[in-house]
Amino acid sequence: MTTSKILVVDDEIIYWTRLIEQIFEEKIESNEYQFSFAKDGIEGLEKVKEIKPDLVLADIKMPKLDGLAFLHQLNEDQQNIKSIIISAYGTIDHISQAMYERAYDFLVKPIDRLKLESSIRRVLLVSSDLNKSKEILPSDSTKKQSSKVNYSSVLRLSKELPPPQQLNLVSDVISQFSLEQFNEFEQELPSLKLQVQQGEAERNLLEQEDEERIKQGKFPLNLLRQGYIEVQTQSRKMVSGEMKQYKYLSIRWIDPKTKKLRGKNLKKKDLKDPDVRRIVEEKLGRPLNSSDF
């Protein structure tokens, strides 16, 4: 089995180290994935030459050389490396530029573990298939195939953007339609509106359920669904003087109003709730055990 080399270019190296250890522990131990880190775009370009990664994850906002400029330089150097762009705040300009620079995907912080795993798996699979195809494809065909833009990732990301940005993105897409395409879209609007109404009714129901759960002293499930789980460790000094380490779980999410990262620890009673436990286990990708609380 070959090892996939993944380079993470972001000034928040501690954040990524914890996240990767939590999500990809088994793949790292089995030597399936090998992660390297760079704190900015300049160091990232040096690392690319040094380790020749199969995949690069680059944050947009970085000192010295930001993620988009870093990606542009990779393309200028004709480095045929698949990339995923990361940002705390997805904007239409960022999406457009990232896709123009042939980024395969665009993920928003806080990182959802399932989306990160899925995106990395897809990109590495595409890279593997592309490398195999080089043996049978002419060089110009391979180049054309590798430069395709993954528009599906833009559509997926649009669901995560705030409503004003979603509207701007949709308006920008529609403005490129021909009159015939616009008429077809207009015919689809009633069914699309019904889908939106049904989705809104479902969200309102979930919010009401969460309000009732909070009254009962239970942890809100929507918060769990929207955020990501971190495994934290804390050292405590025992009466004997011995230092003992404890593990605990915390939920992190971006407040939709303030756009700031917030966190809340999960208590033992929260994890005994079967609904909470199910969502936490889905996000962790494994069953909970006693060391988690």
Protein Blocks (a to p, Z undefined) as FASTA:
>chain_A
ZZdddddddfklmlmmmmmmmmmmmmmmnomaccdddfbfklmmmmmmmnopabdcddfb
dghiafklmmmmmmmnopacddddddfbdcfklmmmmmmnopabdcdddddfklmmmmmm
mmmmmmmmmmmmmmmpcfklmmmmmmpccfklmmmmmmmpcfklmmmmmmmmmmmpcfkl
mmmmmmmmmmmmmmmmmmmmmmmmmmmmmmmmmmnopacfklmmmmccdddddddddfko
pacdddddddddddfklopacdddddfklmmpmklmmmmmmmnopacdfklZZ
